[in-house]
Amino acid sequence: MAIQNLLFPADDRADDPAAHVATTRLARAAVDAAPLDDALRALADGFDARWPGRWHLGTSSWHFPGWAGLVWDRRHPAATLSREGLAAYAAHPLMRCTSLDRSFYRALAAAEYRRLADQVPPGFRFVVKAPATLTDASLRDPATGAPRADNPGFLDPAHALADVVEPLREGLGPTLGVLVLQISPLPARWLGDPPAWRARLARLLGVIVPALPASAILALELRDAELLEPALAELLREHHVRPCLGLHDRMPPAQAQLPFLRAAWPGDLVCRWNLQRGQRYAQARDRWAPFDRLQSEDLPTREVLARVMRGTLDAGYRAFVTINNKAEGCAPASVAALARELARS
């Protein structure tokens, strides 16, 4: 893990789901789930009847005390929720996946993944971000995040297999839904040479895709809008990799990214609704914590997402959509609102 230590020194940013959470309580101190909402259960039942096993909604992580009454029975410390809250989260009728973002800051060991997999019911899936040691072209200052040198592990196939794919295969196994390569903003030398960047990416994709569990998919998420070009879409099609619809202030709105998704069609939908446009993470966090209610609804994005999800699911493919608190102020409320929009068809 030498490459990891160069980039981020020792930092860990911190069948029936209800039956599963009850069983899990026997093994450890429990975080209880909030009472089931009949309306949300009815939405989930309708989706199960129409798209069985193929719709996966969820949030970015699950350790937020402000979700009391929405996901948790009462308020718990964030550390307790991080350790013990996943089974209660997975008992929520609409939460069929979660984005595991901590793995971006530190590659997790197989035992850590296995502990998470043991807490979720059949059918639940993890959307896992590959570590920055693999997906960031730069080594960064731990205090400021500013690039300070080239990263020798950037898109390195050996690093990917040993430190990313193998622990995932051993630890998560069939609960791995998507491995996301979120490419951090590229330095000018890579942006100025698209063929070289695509060649390096192609070598990595050719190694990772065959090594993933059979039911898992690989997705590419970008932070540079100029990379949304036909040549990259063709490369993804060739390697059976899905473009991730990354909704972030650095990227175009959802509607503007659809031509790139269509160019890489057909296949599953992967979307990470990260951040409302015009915001910064710290700004949204400070304004919207404790994330207990919707603060700024983004109706155009919600409508586009519901339409793309519906088309993907009706075509027989899967949809994985995870939502961050910084999208609208409260991720569970955003999931519920998106589900209601999805049901209007």
Legacy VTK file of the C-alpha trace (Angstrom):
# vtk DataFile Version 3.0
C-alpha trace
ASCII
DATASET POLYDATA
POINTS 345 float
0.000 0.000 0.000
2.952 2.365 -0.489
1.169 4.322 -3.211
-1.796 4.835 -0.908
0.415 6.212 1.847
1.999 8.688 -0.551
-1.386 10.101 -1.443
-3.365 9.983 1.797
-1.393 9.294 4.988
-3.361 6.948 7.298
-6.688 8.724 6.935
-10.033 6.919 7.047
-12.609 9.653 6.449
-14.774 8.267 8.376
-34.818 -11.803 1.657
-36.879 -9.214 3.879
-34.782 -6.270 5.023
-36.764 -5.880 8.267
-36.187 -9.531 9.153
-32.519 -9.162 8.324
-32.051 -6.177 10.618
-33.805 -8.049 13.435
-31.411 -10.988 13.021
-28.384 -8.718 12.891
-29.329 -7.136 16.240
-28.635 -10.432 17.981
-24.965 -10.154 17.084
-24.263 -6.582 18.223
-25.652 -3.433 19.762
-28.320 -2.275 17.353
-29.352 0.926 15.677
-33.073 0.526 15.134
-34.713 1.491 11.868
-37.343 4.196 11.729
-40.931 2.896 11.554
-41.768 1.756 8.043
-43.648 4.297 5.975
-46.601 2.587 4.254
-46.450 4.933 1.262
-42.753 4.270 0.690
-43.311 0.531 1.107
-46.051 0.704 -1.534
-43.659 2.466 -3.930
-41.012 -0.206 -3.374
-43.543 -3.005 -3.854
-44.649 -1.440 -7.133
-41.066 -1.202 -8.373
-40.407 -4.816 -7.322
-43.409 -5.955 -9.333
-42.399 -3.962 -12.400
-38.585 -4.207 -12.295
-37.705 -7.083 -9.942
-34.102 -7.032 -8.763
-33.070 -4.268 -11.151
-33.796 -0.957 -9.400
-31.260 0.263 -6.870
-31.786 3.578 -5.119
-29.701 4.766 -2.183
-27.558 7.437 -0.620
-23.891 8.356 -0.330
-22.943 6.651 2.938
-25.330 6.332 5.882
-23.739 7.812 9.035
-25.820 10.992 9.458
-27.541 11.627 12.821
-29.936 14.089 11.168
-31.707 11.203 9.455
-33.472 10.335 12.740
-37.123 9.636 11.972
-36.331 9.139 8.278
-33.925 6.204 8.502
-33.126 5.788 12.222
-35.551 5.350 15.107
-33.803 8.157 16.999
-30.678 10.250 16.906
-27.396 8.328 17.225
-23.774 9.546 17.103
-22.239 9.476 13.633
-19.561 6.990 14.750
-22.249 4.582 16.017
-24.170 4.856 12.756
-21.017 4.275 10.729
-20.282 1.063 12.650
-23.764 -0.243 13.373
-26.303 1.574 11.225
-26.041 -0.192 7.890
-28.522 -2.975 8.688
-31.130 -0.406 9.776
-30.431 1.652 6.644
-30.956 -1.435 4.472
-34.318 -2.050 6.175
-35.674 1.165 4.632
-37.978 0.077 1.786
-36.325 2.298 -0.840
-32.668 1.821 0.120
-31.419 -0.952 -2.155
-27.815 0.284 -2.411
-25.340 2.741 -0.945
-22.337 4.552 -2.343
-19.290 3.567 -0.311
-17.259 6.754 -0.592
-14.716 6.205 2.185
-12.853 3.793 -0.099
-11.804 6.807 -2.213
-9.609 8.069 0.633
-8.245 4.708 1.730
-8.448 1.367 -0.062
-10.316 -1.020 2.239
-9.219 -4.526 3.163
-11.296 -7.597 2.351
-12.235 -8.036 6.028
-13.698 -4.514 6.141
-15.765 -5.165 3.046
-16.919 -8.510 4.439
-18.115 -6.873 7.652
-20.298 -4.557 5.570
-21.605 -7.318 3.310
-22.664 -9.334 6.360
-24.980 -6.505 7.444
-27.168 -6.272 4.337
-29.986 -8.460 2.980
-29.978 -10.345 -0.320
-30.448 -8.018 -3.259
-28.703 -5.062 -1.622
-25.735 -3.700 -3.593
-22.724 -1.505 -2.908
-21.519 1.206 -5.264
-17.817 1.499 -4.423
-15.467 4.319 -5.346
-11.979 3.147 -6.293
-9.247 4.853 -4.248
-7.664 8.084 -5.392
-4.336 6.264 -5.443
-5.658 4.688 -8.659
-7.864 7.439 -10.109
-6.081 10.726 -9.363
-3.234 11.681 -11.684
-1.711 13.839 -8.952
-0.339 13.316 -5.487
-1.982 15.970 -3.321
-1.123 17.955 -0.263
-3.104 16.341 2.605
-3.917 19.721 4.129
-5.022 21.673 1.061
-5.713 19.065 -1.632
-3.455 20.965 -4.026
-1.515 18.780 -6.513
2.151 18.473 -5.624
3.533 15.724 -7.908
2.565 13.068 -10.453
0.945 9.954 -8.991
2.893 6.820 -10.073
-0.155 4.634 -9.397
-2.511 6.527 -11.717
-4.555 3.958 -13.681
-1.973 1.276 -12.886
-3.387 -2.215 -13.628
-1.244 -4.037 -11.047
-2.308 -1.626 -8.298
-5.947 -1.996 -9.384
-5.918 -5.789 -9.220
-3.992 -6.221 -5.981
-5.360 -3.353 -3.905
-8.840 -2.735 -5.328
-10.376 -5.672 -7.187
-9.110 -8.572 -5.074
-10.333 -7.159 -1.736
-13.687 -6.377 -3.337
-14.059 -9.861 -4.774
-13.137 -11.506 -1.486
-15.029 -9.140 0.805
-18.158 -7.972 -1.008
-18.540 -10.760 -3.554
-22.077 -10.708 -5.014
-23.072 -7.597 -3.024
-20.779 -5.496 -5.224
-22.984 -3.728 -7.727
-20.693 -1.095 -9.244
-17.033 -0.188 -9.004
-16.698 3.501 -9.886
-13.509 4.992 -11.263
-13.984 8.657 -10.388
-11.253 10.426 -12.327
-10.189 13.507 -10.416
-9.636 16.708 -12.442
-6.777 15.949 -14.818
-3.636 18.066 -15.127
-3.213 20.059 -18.316
-0.718 17.609 -19.790
-3.356 14.838 -19.791
-6.208 17.068 -20.924
-4.009 18.247 -23.784
-3.318 14.708 -25.014
-6.637 12.794 -25.151
-5.236 9.814 -27.112
-2.576 9.217 -24.459
-5.139 9.442 -21.650
-7.491 7.038 -23.426
-4.673 4.575 -24.133
-3.721 4.460 -20.467
-7.361 4.069 -19.467
-7.898 1.282 -22.014
-5.059 -0.771 -20.497
-6.698 -0.522 -17.096
-10.202 -1.362 -18.308
-8.937 -4.425 -20.122
-7.616 -5.778 -16.819
-10.363 -4.785 -14.376
-13.506 -5.803 -16.270
-12.670 -9.529 -16.569
-11.580 -9.634 -12.923
-14.795 -8.276 -11.391
-17.531 -10.568 -10.029
-19.874 -11.600 -12.833
-22.809 -9.480 -11.672
-20.759 -6.327 -10.993
-20.135 -3.535 -13.462
-17.398 -0.968 -13.891
-18.337 2.684 -14.346
-16.300 5.765 -15.219
-17.113 9.108 -13.572
-15.461 12.297 -14.802
-14.709 15.711 -13.329
-13.619 17.332 -16.631
-16.488 18.147 -18.986
-14.212 18.275 -22.043
-13.658 14.513 -21.746
-17.306 13.802 -22.663
-16.434 13.034 -26.267
-17.399 10.316 -28.793
-14.003 8.605 -28.748
-14.259 7.981 -25.015
-17.844 6.751 -25.302
-16.706 4.270 -27.959
-13.883 3.080 -25.702
-16.367 2.442 -22.885
-18.683 0.526 -25.220
-15.783 -1.596 -26.426
-14.828 -2.596 -22.866
-18.398 -2.949 -21.534
-17.876 -0.104 -19.079
-20.720 2.225 -18.173
-20.397 6.004 -18.079
-21.442 7.282 -14.670
-23.863 10.191 -14.827
-21.931 12.336 -12.358
-24.035 15.272 -11.175
-21.596 17.748 -9.729
-20.858 21.450 -9.961
-17.857 20.748 -12.215
-19.966 18.873 -14.765
-22.804 19.875 -17.123
-26.420 19.384 -16.000
-27.977 15.942 -16.348
-29.786 16.750 -19.585
-26.555 17.940 -21.228
-24.774 14.676 -20.357
-27.385 12.434 -21.954
-25.810 12.468 -25.457
-22.652 10.935 -23.955
-24.725 8.260 -22.188
-26.604 7.515 -25.414
-23.318 7.169 -27.306
-22.230 4.475 -24.816
-25.606 2.662 -24.872
-26.788 -0.026 -24.323
-26.292 -0.965 -20.707
-27.121 -0.288 -17.089
-27.553 3.200 -15.682
-25.126 4.402 -13.029
-25.737 7.844 -11.534
-24.180 9.569 -8.549
-26.089 12.764 -7.729
-23.328 14.419 -5.740
-23.720 18.158 -5.556
-26.158 20.817 -6.669
-24.808 23.126 -9.329
-23.556 26.441 -8.015
-22.509 24.892 -4.704
-19.273 23.687 -3.143
-19.222 20.699 -0.797
-18.157 22.741 2.222
-20.704 25.437 1.423
-23.568 22.953 1.103
-22.471 21.092 4.238
-22.364 24.237 6.338
-25.692 25.552 5.019
-27.687 22.313 5.080
-26.427 20.247 8.038
-27.808 18.240 9.815
-29.407 17.106 6.522
-32.807 16.423 8.043
-34.994 17.976 5.310
-34.926 19.118 1.698
-33.372 22.568 1.467
-33.229 23.365 -2.256
-35.208 21.048 -4.511
-33.721 20.467 -7.968
-36.821 19.529 -9.938
-35.230 19.526 -13.430
-32.555 17.047 -12.343
-35.111 14.878 -10.566
-37.336 14.746 -13.643
-34.465 13.860 -15.984
-33.246 11.140 -13.629
-36.682 9.583 -13.303
-37.120 9.574 -17.078
-33.705 7.984 -17.710
-34.220 5.429 -14.947
-37.620 4.470 -16.321
-36.290 4.045 -19.854
-33.327 1.992 -18.666
-35.411 -0.296 -16.454
-38.136 -0.758 -19.050
-35.449 -1.794 -21.544
-34.426 -4.627 -19.220
-31.295 -3.103 -17.707
-30.424 -2.195 -14.119
-30.308 1.262 -12.586
-28.025 2.299 -9.721
-28.712 5.829 -8.460
-27.159 7.188 -5.276
-27.811 10.650 -3.873
-25.673 12.835 -1.606
-26.997 15.145 1.111
-25.402 17.989 -0.840
-27.726 17.430 -3.805
-30.869 18.883 -2.205
-30.146 18.959 1.529
-31.335 15.526 2.690
-30.463 12.382 0.751
-33.247 10.091 2.112
-35.840 12.758 1.285
-34.319 13.081 -2.207
-34.556 9.308 -2.670
-38.222 9.363 -1.668
-38.975 12.301 -3.987
-37.183 10.626 -6.907
-39.111 7.397 -6.228
-42.416 9.286 -6.343
-41.378 10.888 -9.631
-40.342 7.483 -11.002
-43.735 6.045 -10.111
-45.542 8.658 -12.234
-45.646 6.579 -15.387
LINES 2 347
14 0 1 2 3 4 5 6 7 8 9 10 11 12 13
331 14 15 16 17 18 19 20 21 22 23 24 25 26 27 28 29 30 31 32 33 34 35 36 37 38 39 40 41 42 43 44 45 46 47 48 49 50 51 52 53 54 55 56 57 58 59 60 61 62 63 64 65 66 67 68 69 70 71 72 73 74 75 76 77 78 79 80 81 82 83 84 85 86 87 88 89 90 91 92 93 94 95 96 97 98 99 100 101 102 103 104 105 106 107 108 109 110 111 112 113 114 115 116 117 118 119 120 121 122 123 124 125 126 127 128 129 130 131 132 133 134 135 136 137 138 139 140 141 142 143 144 145 146 147 148 149 150 151 152 153 154 155 156 157 158 159 160 161 162 163 164 165 166 167 168 169 170 171 172 173 174 175 176 177 178 179 180 181 182 183 184 185 186 187 188 189 190 191 192 193 194 195 196 197 198 199 200 201 202 203 204 205 206 207 208 209 210 211 212 213 214 215 216 217 218 219 220 221 222 223 224 225 226 227 228 229 230 231 232 233 234 235 236 237 238 239 240 241 242 243 244 245 246 247 248 249 250 251 252 253 254 255 256 257 258 259 260 261 262 263 264 265 266 267 268 269 270 271 272 273 274 275 276 277 278 279 280 281 282 283 284 285 286 287 288 289 290 291 292 293 294 295 296 297 298 299 300 301 302 303 304 305 306 307 308 309 310 311 312 313 314 315 316 317 318 319 320 321 322 323 324 325 326 327 328 329 330 331 332 333 334 335 336 337 338 339 340 341 342 343 344
